[in-house]
């Protein structure tokens, strides 16, 4: 299990190898099959749009953390990278961070940390999803597709497919959803098994992160002594029990 208070160094070849080894395990598990499928979607996106045409929506939540780790692994396997274990300084990930209203300081801190780990060239926008995406594409016109960590159980996630164009009244881009079929428990199994850093708020009762206005600790994790960690939630259907519905977008 990764310790968010003892943070990792830059993502490198050995990290990518661990992801692919798990995906192609000789004794497949549900998680390994889902990793394999997610990598196949990302690799297809790399072929279709090129490394320079592909970006990621990253907001520091658990789902986008899974996704950026997968994306970095796929880039290492599908780019001309030296076989050294050292990270490649020129392997940059183009990213968009649309900050919600009143974000948690811990989330912003973790986003900044991940910029270093994964070498993310991150554009941060304080705006609506639509306007933020428009500003991103105006500044980076080569981007044709964006990886998004939405899962089918998320609000509005049930009708999505692996590749979806934006609606006609939105900025034009292809949305790519590699972890659409992942469950809550798979997210935490992945993060722990591969020792991926996550936002430290998940260690103390939070299971879904958004604005500090509408995000609270999950009542299903409360104990007499305090709060359990997010991965101890027994029923993933209660993932958003600490959230109050509103217009601000989620970090998941």
Backbone bond lengths (Angstrom), bond angles and torsions (degrees), N, CA, C in turn:
res aa  C-N    CA-C-N  psi(-1)  N-CA   C-N-CA  omega(-1)  CA-C   N-CA-C  phi
1 X - - - 1.463 - - 1.521 109.45 -
2 X 1.345 115.96 135.03 1.458 119.85 178.08 1.516 110.38 -73.62
3 X 1.302 115.39 147.27 1.462 121.13 177.54 1.521 108.79 -109.03
4 X 1.339 118.48 107.98 1.458 120.04 -177.19 1.522 113.54 -61.70
5 X 1.324 118.46 -17.59 1.457 120.30 178.34 1.528 111.99 -88.52
6 X 1.336 116.40 -5.47 1.458 121.49 176.00 1.524 106.71 -130.11
7 X 1.336 116.33 78.42 1.449 122.36 -163.76 1.522 113.00 -76.45
8 X 1.348 114.42 151.15 1.450 122.28 -174.87 1.523 111.09 -76.92
9 X 1.339 114.64 167.97 1.455 120.61 175.63 1.529 108.66 -90.06
10 X 1.310 116.93 -167.79 1.453 121.58 -176.12 1.522 112.69 -60.84
11 X 1.322 115.75 144.38 1.462 122.69 174.62 1.525 108.29 -62.91
12 X 1.340 115.45 134.39 1.454 119.93 -178.74 1.514 112.48 -138.51
13 X 1.321 115.71 -172.36 1.458 121.99 -175.85 1.522 111.96 -58.84
14 X 1.323 117.90 -39.42 1.466 120.04 -178.82 1.527 111.03 -63.87
15 X 1.339 116.94 -33.73 1.463 120.32 176.93 1.523 110.48 -67.23
16 X 1.323 116.44 -42.45 1.462 120.50 177.96 1.526 110.60 -62.81
17 X 1.329 116.21 -42.07 1.466 120.04 179.50 1.527 111.45 -60.88
18 X 1.321 117.49 -39.83 1.470 120.69 -179.97 1.522 111.09 -63.22
19 X 1.324 116.43 -39.98 1.466 120.20 178.97 1.525 110.06 -62.59
20 X 1.320 117.06 -47.54 1.465 120.67 -177.40 1.524 111.93 -70.46
21 X 1.310 117.27 -34.22 1.467 119.63 176.19 1.520 111.11 -63.49
22 X 1.317 116.56 -40.09 1.462 119.75 177.85 1.522 110.61 -68.52
23 X 1.322 116.91 -39.23 1.465 120.69 -179.99 1.523 111.59 -63.16
24 X 1.322 116.64 -33.91 1.464 121.30 -176.68 1.529 111.06 -110.80
25 X 1.304 115.74 37.71 1.463 121.44 179.42 1.530 110.99 -59.17
26 X 1.338 118.11 138.13 1.471 120.41 177.67 1.526 112.60 -65.95
27 X 1.317 116.40 -18.02 1.467 121.02 174.68 1.527 107.79 -120.56
28 X 1.331 117.16 82.89 1.467 121.27 -172.57 1.526 112.73 -59.31
29 X 1.318 114.67 142.25 1.459 122.67 173.19 1.527 107.58 -119.84
30 X 1.318 116.16 172.84 1.458 118.87 177.01 1.528 110.71 -58.50
31 X 1.334 116.42 -41.61 1.459 119.57 179.76 1.523 111.49 -65.06
32 X 1.324 117.93 -45.34 1.463 119.92 -178.03 1.525 111.22 -62.21
33 X 1.325 116.76 -37.30 1.463 120.41 178.09 1.525 111.11 -67.53
34 X 1.329 116.59 -37.32 1.460 119.32 179.21 1.526 111.05 -70.40
35 X 1.325 116.66 -37.47 1.462 120.11 175.47 1.524 109.94 -62.19
36 X 1.322 116.20 -45.35 1.466 121.16 179.92 1.525 110.66 -58.99
37 X 1.331 116.50 -44.81 1.461 120.63 -179.99 1.530 110.89 -65.13
38 X 1.326 116.93 -42.49 1.464 120.72 179.33 1.527 110.97 -62.07
39 X 1.331 116.87 -42.57 1.461 120.58 178.69 1.521 111.22 -64.61
40 X 1.322 117.07 -37.24 1.464 120.52 178.18 1.526 110.95 -62.86
41 X 1.326 116.72 -39.97 1.467 120.48 178.29 1.528 110.26 -65.68
42 X 1.331 116.50 -44.45 1.465 120.32 179.72 1.526 110.70 -64.32
43 X 1.334 116.89 -42.41 1.463 120.58 179.21 1.525 111.06 -63.67
44 X 1.329 116.93 -38.42 1.461 120.47 176.72 1.527 110.36 -64.16
45 X 1.326 116.15 -39.40 1.466 120.25 177.88 1.529 110.79 -64.13
46 X 1.332 116.91 -38.92 1.464 120.59 177.66 1.520 110.43 -62.61
47 X 1.336 116.67 -41.52 1.468 121.01 178.69 1.527 110.63 -65.77
48 X 1.330 116.85 -43.89 1.468 121.25 -175.39 1.524 112.94 -71.59
49 X 1.325 116.44 -40.00 1.464 119.81 -170.91 1.527 114.06 -114.02
50 X 1.327 116.60 -11.51 1.455 120.35 -177.25 1.520 111.60 76.88
51 X 1.308 116.53 156.88 1.465 120.76 -179.98 1.526 110.42 -59.86
52 X 1.332 116.70 -39.35 1.465 120.53 -177.78 1.524 112.75 -74.25
53 X 1.328 117.03 -15.26 1.458 120.10 -179.46 1.509 113.80 -99.93
54 X 1.335 116.09 3.75 1.460 121.04 -173.71 1.525 110.20 -117.11
55 X 1.322 115.71 140.08 1.463 121.42 -179.69 1.524 108.95 -137.98
56 X 1.324 115.57 -179.96 1.460 120.26 179.29 1.524 109.74 -137.35
57 X 1.322 115.62 141.37 1.460 121.50 170.41 1.522 106.76 -87.71
58 X 1.320 116.41 114.83 1.470 120.18 -175.94 1.515 110.47 -127.40
59 X 1.344 115.94 126.71 1.466 119.70 -177.69 1.525 113.74 -132.88
60 X 1.331 117.33 9.45 1.455 120.31 176.40 1.511 115.34 85.52
61 X 1.327 117.80 -2.78 1.458 120.67 176.34 1.517 111.39 -76.27
62 X 1.313 116.36 168.40 1.468 121.13 -174.76 1.522 112.43 -62.08
63 X 1.348 117.15 -37.91 1.457 120.32 -177.34 1.527 111.39 -69.92
64 X 1.325 116.93 -44.45 1.464 118.59 179.09 1.525 111.06 -70.92
65 X 1.327 117.58 -23.08 1.465 120.69 175.02 1.525 110.39 -69.85
66 X 1.329 116.62 -42.88 1.467 120.45 172.71 1.526 109.65 -56.80
67 X 1.321 115.45 -46.76 1.460 120.49 -173.67 1.523 112.73 -65.98
68 X 1.322 117.96 -42.46 1.460 118.76 -178.83 1.527 110.72 -68.07
69 X 1.326 117.56 -31.33 1.466 120.58 176.72 1.533 109.97 -67.43
70 X 1.327 116.68 -42.23 1.465 120.97 176.37 1.528 111.21 -64.42
71 X 1.319 116.00 -43.40 1.465 121.13 -178.56 1.524 110.76 -62.61
72 X 1.325 116.34 -44.66 1.461 120.03 178.95 1.526 110.92 -61.47
73 X 1.335 116.45 -40.41 1.466 120.24 178.60 1.523 110.82 -63.02
74 X 1.335 116.54 -44.66 1.462 120.62 -179.69 1.525 111.34 -64.69
75 X 1.315 117.31 -37.51 1.463 120.26 178.59 1.523 111.21 -64.46
76 X 1.326 116.77 -39.12 1.459 119.77 177.88 1.525 111.37 -63.52
77 X 1.331 116.45 -37.60 1.454 120.40 -178.56 1.527 112.85 -79.70
78 X 1.314 117.62 -17.23 1.461 120.35 -173.10 1.526 112.74 -121.05
79 X 1.327 116.45 17.67 1.459 121.60 176.94 1.518 108.93 -126.40
80 X 1.314 116.36 164.14 1.461 120.86 178.49 1.527 108.58 -81.98
81 X 1.323 115.01 83.90 1.460 121.38 -176.27 1.528 108.96 -107.72
82 X 1.313 118.91 135.96 1.463 120.48 173.93 1.526 110.68 -57.61
83 X 1.315 117.21 153.75 1.460 121.24 -177.86 1.516 112.22 -78.71
84 X 1.308 118.02 2.03 1.463 121.94 176.30 1.516 110.57 -62.27
85 X 1.325 116.25 155.11 1.465 120.60 176.73 1.521 111.77 -80.40
86 X 1.341 116.54 -6.09 1.463 120.04 -178.89 1.523 110.22 -76.29
87 X 1.336 117.93 146.38 1.452 120.42 177.36 1.520 111.37 -66.08
88 X 1.318 116.08 149.22 1.455 121.78 -179.96 1.528 109.39 -91.85
89 X 1.334 118.80 112.17 1.464 120.85 -174.11 1.520 113.50 -64.04
90 X 1.347 117.96 -23.71 1.456 120.48 -178.13 1.525 112.92 -87.83
91 X 1.328 117.81 -4.67 1.456 120.74 179.70 1.527 108.25 -85.86
92 X 1.318 115.51 90.37 1.462 120.27 -177.86 1.515 110.52 -102.02
93 X 1.320 115.42 146.16 1.454 122.60 174.25 1.522 107.80 -105.09
94 X 1.314 116.07 125.50 1.463 120.14 176.70 1.525 108.64 -82.37
95 X 1.335 116.97 125.35 1.461 119.79 -174.69 1.511 113.84 -136.01
96 X 1.326 114.62 155.52 1.462 122.79 176.81 1.520 109.12 -124.61
97 X 1.321 116.24 125.72 1.465 122.39 175.74 1.520 107.98 -117.10
98 X 1.332 116.56 107.42 1.455 121.28 175.50 1.523 107.06 -95.38
99 X 1.310 115.86 105.27 1.465 121.06 -176.24 1.519 109.97 -72.96
100 X 1.319 115.63 133.52 1.458 120.53 175.96 1.526 109.56 -75.71
101 X 1.315 116.25 171.09 1.459 120.14 175.54 1.529 109.26 -66.11
102 X 1.309 116.70 133.87 1.463 122.54 177.05 1.530 112.50 49.73
103 X 1.330 118.11 61.24 1.467 119.92 179.23 1.525 111.38 -69.09
104 X 1.320 115.83 155.50 1.460 120.36 173.56 1.531 109.10 -66.12
105 X 1.318 116.33 139.48 1.464 120.37 177.13 1.525 110.81 -60.41
106 X 1.340 116.26 -34.30 1.468 120.64 -179.44 1.526 111.55 -65.62
107 X 1.336 116.35 -32.53 1.464 119.76 178.13 1.523 110.28 -69.52
108 X 1.323 117.00 -47.95 1.466 119.96 177.99 1.529 111.30 -59.71
109 X 1.318 116.05 -39.36 1.470 120.90 178.49 1.526 110.53 -62.31
110 X 1.335 116.41 -42.28 1.458 120.04 -179.47 1.528 111.37 -70.15
111 X 1.324 117.05 -38.60 1.465 120.44 176.53 1.528 109.90 -58.48
112 X 1.310 116.85 -45.09 1.468 120.71 178.54 1.523 111.37 -61.83
113 X 1.327 115.97 -39.84 1.461 120.82 177.73 1.529 110.83 -61.66
114 X 1.336 116.50 -43.01 1.467 120.70 -178.02 1.521 112.24 -69.24
115 X 1.320 117.47 -27.64 1.457 119.60 174.60 1.522 110.64 -57.19
116 X 1.321 115.81 -37.82 1.459 120.57 179.61 1.523 111.15 -76.65
117 X 1.329 117.05 -46.28 1.469 120.93 -178.09 1.523 111.57 -56.61
118 X 1.340 116.04 -48.73 1.462 121.38 -171.23 1.528 112.98 -103.87
119 X 1.323 117.34 5.53 1.459 121.55 179.43 1.534 110.40 54.89
120 X 1.335 115.62 53.35 1.460 121.19 -178.28 1.525 109.81 -89.02
121 X 1.313 115.19 125.07 1.466 121.09 170.67 1.527 105.76 -85.77
122 X 1.323 115.82 88.15 1.463 121.99 -166.24 1.523 111.64 -99.48
123 X 1.320 114.84 125.51 1.461 120.88 172.51 1.520 107.77 -96.61
124 X 1.331 116.53 120.86 1.460 121.71 -179.20 1.525 109.35 -102.00
125 X 1.342 115.24 129.38 1.460 120.90 -175.99 1.520 109.12 -129.24
126 X 1.321 116.99 130.52 1.463 122.09 172.45 1.521 107.36 -99.66
127 X 1.331 115.86 88.42 1.457 119.57 -173.83 1.517 108.63 -164.04
128 X 1.327 116.72 -179.66 1.456 120.93 174.56 1.524 109.04 -70.79
129 X 1.327 116.62 164.50 1.458 120.44 179.03 1.521 111.11 -58.18
130 X 1.341 115.75 -46.96 1.467 119.97 -177.07 1.527 111.33 -64.50
131 X 1.318 117.13 -50.38 1.463 120.12 -178.33 1.524 112.00 -67.99
132 X 1.334 115.66 -35.64 1.454 119.28 177.98 1.514 111.86 -64.85
133 X 1.337 116.33 -41.37 1.459 120.52 177.86 1.522 110.48 -65.16
134 X 1.332 116.44 -40.23 1.459 119.79 178.21 1.512 112.23 -61.71
135 X 1.327 116.92 -42.18 1.463 121.02 178.62 1.527 111.14 -64.82
136 X 1.321 116.30 -39.08 1.462 122.26 179.23 1.524 110.67 -62.12
137 X 1.334 116.64 -47.88 1.460 120.59 -177.38 1.525 111.64 -70.79
138 X 1.326 116.84 -29.95 1.464 119.63 176.85 1.525 110.84 -67.01
139 X 1.327 116.21 -35.71 1.465 120.46 -179.64 1.520 112.01 -82.55
140 X 1.342 116.96 -27.25 1.467 121.08 -178.01 1.532 109.46 -128.43
141 X 1.329 116.72 74.09 1.470 120.86 -173.44 1.526 114.86 -66.35
142 X 1.335 118.05 -14.45 1.470 119.80 179.14 1.527 112.33 -75.61
143 X 1.333 117.48 -14.93 1.463 121.14 -176.93 1.529 110.30 -74.21
144 X 1.325 116.04 125.15 1.462 121.94 -178.95 1.525 112.94 -114.00
145 X 1.330 117.03 -17.37 1.469 120.62 -177.58 1.520 109.15 -148.44
146 X 1.332 115.43 154.24 1.464 120.44 -179.11 1.524 109.74 -136.30
147 X 1.320 116.49 128.48 1.462 122.35 176.70 1.523 108.81 -77.87
148 X 1.328 115.94 133.78 1.458 121.73 -178.05 1.525 108.74 -131.10
149 X 1.330 116.92 136.81 1.465 121.40 -175.70 1.516 114.46 -89.12
150 X 1.309 117.68 31.43 1.465 120.85 177.53 1.521 110.36 -70.41
151 X 1.329 116.24 140.87 1.458 122.30 172.67 1.527 109.50 -112.18
152 X 1.322 116.41 157.88 1.466 121.03 -175.15 1.520 112.41 -60.94
153 X 1.328 117.29 -26.42 1.464 120.88 -179.36 1.523 112.84 -82.67
154 X 1.333 117.47 -5.94 1.461 120.67 177.42 1.526 110.24 -74.35
155 X 1.326 117.96 157.79 1.467 119.84 174.42 1.530 110.38 -54.53
156 X 1.331 116.46 130.21 1.470 123.75 -179.42 1.528 113.07 68.23
157 X 1.335 117.70 11.42 1.457 119.60 -178.92 1.513 114.65 -89.40
158 X 1.323 117.26 -15.75 1.455 120.75 -173.23 1.509 115.33 -67.88
159 X 1.326 118.13 -23.10 1.468 120.94 -176.34 1.524 112.82 -100.05
160 X 1.323 117.64 2.59 1.460 120.76 -176.26 1.523 111.81 -81.58
161 X 1.337 115.91 159.43 1.460 122.70 174.00 1.533 108.11 -124.13
162 X 1.328 116.45 -177.96 1.463 119.43 -178.06 1.529 112.19 -60.83
163 X 1.328 116.73 -39.71 1.462 122.32 -179.87 1.524 108.79 -128.63
164 X 1.317 117.15 120.64 1.465 121.74 -179.17 1.526 110.27 -135.01
165 X 1.341 117.81 128.78 1.463 118.68 171.61 1.523 109.79 -72.30
166 X 1.313 116.62 156.29 1.460 119.61 173.67 1.527 109.40 -70.51
167 X 1.319 115.93 160.32 1.462 120.66 176.83 1.528 109.93 -64.09
168 X 1.336 115.46 160.90 1.466 120.83 -172.86 1.524 113.53 -62.35
169 X 1.338 117.23 -26.05 1.466 119.70 -178.79 1.531 112.54 -93.50
170 X 1.339 116.80 10.36 1.468 122.22 177.37 1.527 109.62 -109.03
171 X 1.330 118.14 161.53 1.465 120.28 170.96 1.529 109.60 -55.27
172 X 1.312 117.07 138.79 1.462 121.52 -171.97 1.530 111.98 -79.91
173 X 1.329 115.30 119.99 1.463 122.02 177.37 1.523 107.78 -163.85
174 X 1.315 116.63 155.23 1.464 121.35 175.27 1.522 108.57 -92.20
175 X 1.332 115.95 125.91 1.462 121.28 176.11 1.528 108.85 -91.22
176 X 1.313 116.52 129.07 1.466 122.21 -178.17 1.524 108.35 -113.23
177 X 1.345 116.25 128.50 1.471 121.23 -173.56 1.536 110.64 -121.82
178 X 1.327 118.58 81.26 1.471 120.63 -175.26 1.522 115.32 -70.92
179 X 1.347 119.48 -24.16 1.471 120.09 -175.62 1.528 111.30 -113.52
180 X 1.310 115.56 30.31 1.460 120.96 -176.44 1.524 112.46 -57.20
181 X 1.337 117.00 -37.23 1.467 120.86 -174.40 1.534 113.05 -94.32
182 X 1.317 117.99 10.60 1.462 120.49 -179.93 1.522 110.49 -81.39
183 X 1.325 115.64 144.99 1.452 121.35 173.52 1.522 110.79 -96.96
184 X 1.312 115.28 170.53 1.467 121.58 -179.56 1.529 111.21 -56.67
185 X 1.324 116.58 -44.87 1.468 119.90 -176.94 1.526 111.66 -67.27
186 X 1.342 117.17 -31.76 1.467 120.07 179.49 1.527 110.82 -67.24
187 X 1.324 116.18 -37.16 1.464 120.27 178.10 1.526 110.15 -58.17
188 X 1.327 115.82 -47.77 1.465 119.28 -177.55 1.523 112.15 -73.38
189 X 1.318 117.48 -32.65 1.462 119.65 176.14 1.527 110.03 -63.61
190 X 1.316 116.69 -41.60 1.464 121.36 178.71 1.525 111.17 -62.85
191 X 1.320 116.75 -51.27 1.463 120.73 -176.82 1.525 111.72 -60.37
192 X 1.331 116.20 -40.21 1.458 119.82 -177.90 1.523 112.05 -76.13
193 X 1.332 116.27 -43.51 1.462 119.58 -176.32 1.531 111.56 -64.57
194 X 1.336 116.40 -36.39 1.458 120.63 -178.31 1.527 112.59 -97.00
195 X 1.340 115.97 6.15 1.468 121.87 175.75 1.529 111.90 54.60
196 X 1.328 113.82 50.14 1.462 121.36 178.91 1.528 108.74 -89.76
197 X 1.316 117.28 137.58 1.467 120.06 175.07 1.525 110.20 -67.10
198 X 1.338 115.94 147.05 1.461 120.73 173.86 1.524 108.96 -137.13
199 X 1.325 115.85 165.99 1.463 120.60 179.60 1.523 109.59 -62.50
200 X 1.325 116.94 133.25 1.462 121.16 -172.97 1.523 113.62 -68.06
201 X 1.327 119.25 -13.04 1.465 120.45 176.17 1.526 111.48 -61.64
202 X 1.325 116.42 -28.56 1.466 120.09 179.29 1.527 112.28 -67.86
203 X 1.309 117.49 -14.74 1.466 120.46 179.89 1.520 112.74 -79.05
204 X 1.322 116.89 -11.52 1.469 118.89 -170.91 1.524 113.08 -135.23
205 X 1.333 116.63 48.37 1.455 120.24 169.10 1.506 117.26 101.75
206 X 1.323 118.47 -13.29 1.466 120.46 178.58 1.529 109.79 -86.47
207 X 1.328 116.58 136.31 1.466 120.47 178.90 1.521 112.70 -120.12
208 X 1.318 117.97 -18.62 1.461 123.34 179.43 1.521 107.03 -145.92
209 X 1.321 116.56 126.41 1.464 120.41 -172.11 1.519 111.92 -110.07
210 X 1.311 115.81 136.51 1.454 123.17 174.20 1.509 108.06 -147.46
211 X 1.313 116.69 -140.79 1.456 121.05 177.64 1.526 110.54 -68.60
212 X 1.321 116.22 149.04 1.469 119.47 175.27 1.523 111.19 -66.58
213 X 1.336 117.25 -13.91 1.463 121.21 176.69 1.529 112.10 -71.78
214 X 1.336 116.39 -32.65 1.468 118.86 -170.78 1.525 113.94 -126.77
215 X 1.330 117.31 13.00 1.459 121.60 -177.63 1.523 110.26 -118.57
216 X 1.328 114.89 126.55 1.461 120.92 -179.27 1.521 109.01 -133.30
217 X 1.306 116.29 168.11 1.460 120.06 176.59 1.525 109.44 -64.93
218 X 1.325 114.89 145.77 1.461 120.56 -176.16 1.528 109.99 -72.98
219 X 1.336 118.16 120.59 1.471 120.21 -177.03 1.523 113.49 -61.65
220 X 1.336 117.50 -21.82 1.464 120.25 178.56 1.528 112.28 -73.82
221 X 1.319 117.13 -8.41 1.464 120.92 179.28 1.522 113.03 -106.20
222 X 1.314 116.81 3.30 1.460 119.63 -179.17 1.526 110.65 -75.69
223 X 1.322 115.82 138.17 1.462 122.25 177.06 1.525 108.63 -127.37
224 X 1.314 115.70 174.03 1.467 119.71 177.88 1.526 111.50 -63.30
225 X 1.336 115.30 -27.34 1.465 119.99 -175.71 1.531 113.71 -99.70
226 X 1.322 117.17 -4.86 1.464 119.15 -177.46 1.516 111.83 149.79
227 X 1.334 115.53 -124.40 1.459 120.55 -174.34 1.522 111.00 -136.69
228 X 1.334 115.84 138.94 1.456 121.03 172.21 1.530 109.26 -77.55
229 X 1.332 114.92 169.44 1.461 120.74 177.19 1.528 110.59 -83.97
230 X 1.323 116.11 161.95 1.466 121.45 -174.84 1.521 112.82 -57.80
231 X 1.327 117.86 -38.54 1.461 120.80 -176.91 1.528 113.01 -72.22
232 X 1.336 117.07 -6.96 1.459 120.72 177.90 1.528 112.37 -90.60
233 X 1.321 118.05 1.07 1.461 121.25 176.36 1.520 108.73 -65.24
234 X 1.327 117.12 122.25 1.463 120.76 -172.62 1.521 113.31 -78.09
235 X 1.310 118.36 -25.02 1.461 121.96 -177.89 1.525 108.80 -129.12
236 X 1.330 115.58 109.61 1.453 120.45 -177.60 1.514 114.43 -61.28
237 X 1.328 117.17 -17.59 1.469 119.67 178.20 1.525 111.46 -67.02
238 X 1.326 116.49 -15.70 1.467 121.17 178.25 1.530 112.45 -96.70
239 X 1.321 115.99 15.62 1.467 121.53 -176.46 1.524 112.77 -54.33
240 X 1.332 117.38 -38.54 1.463 121.08 -174.71 1.527 112.45 -101.37
241 X 1.312 116.95 20.82 1.468 120.14 -178.38 1.523 112.39 -65.89
242 X 1.310 117.24 -19.76 1.453 120.37 178.18 1.515 113.85 -93.06
243 X 1.328 116.80 10.16 1.458 121.49 -176.63 1.518 110.94 -109.90
244 X 1.318 116.14 142.66 1.456 122.71 171.99 1.513 107.03 -105.17
245 X 1.331 117.46 128.11 1.458 121.27 -176.88 1.518 110.29 -59.44
246 X 1.313 115.12 140.75 1.460 120.30 179.08 1.506 110.00 -170.96
247 X 1.308 116.54 -176.90 1.457 120.97 -175.37 1.521 113.06 -86.34
248 X 1.339 117.57 -15.40 1.463 118.86 -178.88 1.513 109.49 -72.36
249 X 1.334 116.73 143.68 1.447 120.30 -175.28 1.516 111.17 -83.68
250 X 1.315 113.91 165.38 1.456 120.87 -168.34 1.510 112.25 -104.27
251 X 1.315 115.48 150.36 1.458 120.97 169.52 1.519 111.11 -95.95
252 X 1.312 117.50 -3.61 1.464 125.24 176.32 1.519 113.49 71.67
